[in-house]
Amino acid sequence: MLRRRPYSVGEIAANFRTSRPAISKHLRLLRAVGLVATTERGTARICTLNAEPLRAVSEWVGDYEAYWSKNLRSLKRYVEEGR
């Protein structure tokens, strides 16, 4: 959701069938791990996505994906040639 644009906590909560306190709890967790940043705009808290940590995870997963794809292709060839 935040990928498209910043949203207030109220706007985020309106998109889910969950209580606003539950949404706030999730947002606090996302802020704690650096995935969401909030700013005050009047009485509203505006949330924005910080995608940088996700890019790091994506790169890490990509390395393992390449490793396992190569090894599984080698295993497949080995099994097929052994028949």
C-alpha positions, 0 to 999 in steps of 0.5 A, spaced: 500 500 500 505 504 501 509 503 495 504 507 491 504 513 496 504 516 503 498 514 507 496 517 514 494 511 519 487 513 519 487 511 511 491 505 512 486 503 517 480 504 513 483 499 508 483 493 513 478 490 517 482 490 523 482 495 529 486 502 528 490 500 535 492 493 531 494 497 525 498 502 529 501 496 533 503 493 526 506 500 524 510 501 530 513 494 529 515 496 521 518 503 524 522 499 529 525 495 523 526 501 519 521 499 513 516 505 515 517 512 517 512 517 519 512 524 520 507 529 523 502 533 519 497 537 523 494 531 527 495 526 522 501 521 522 503 520 515 507 513 513 512 512 508 515 506 505 523 505 506 524 500 501 531 500 502 531 494 507 527 490 502 532 491 497 537 488 501 533 482 503 531 481 495 539 481 493 540 476 499 535 471 496 537 472 489 544 470 491 541 463 494 536 463 488 541 463 483 545 458 487 540 453 488 537 453 481 544 452 479 545 446 483 538 443 482 539 443 474 545 439 476 542 434 480 536 434 475 541 432 469 545 427 474 538 424 475 536 424 468 543 421 465 543 416 470 536 412 468 
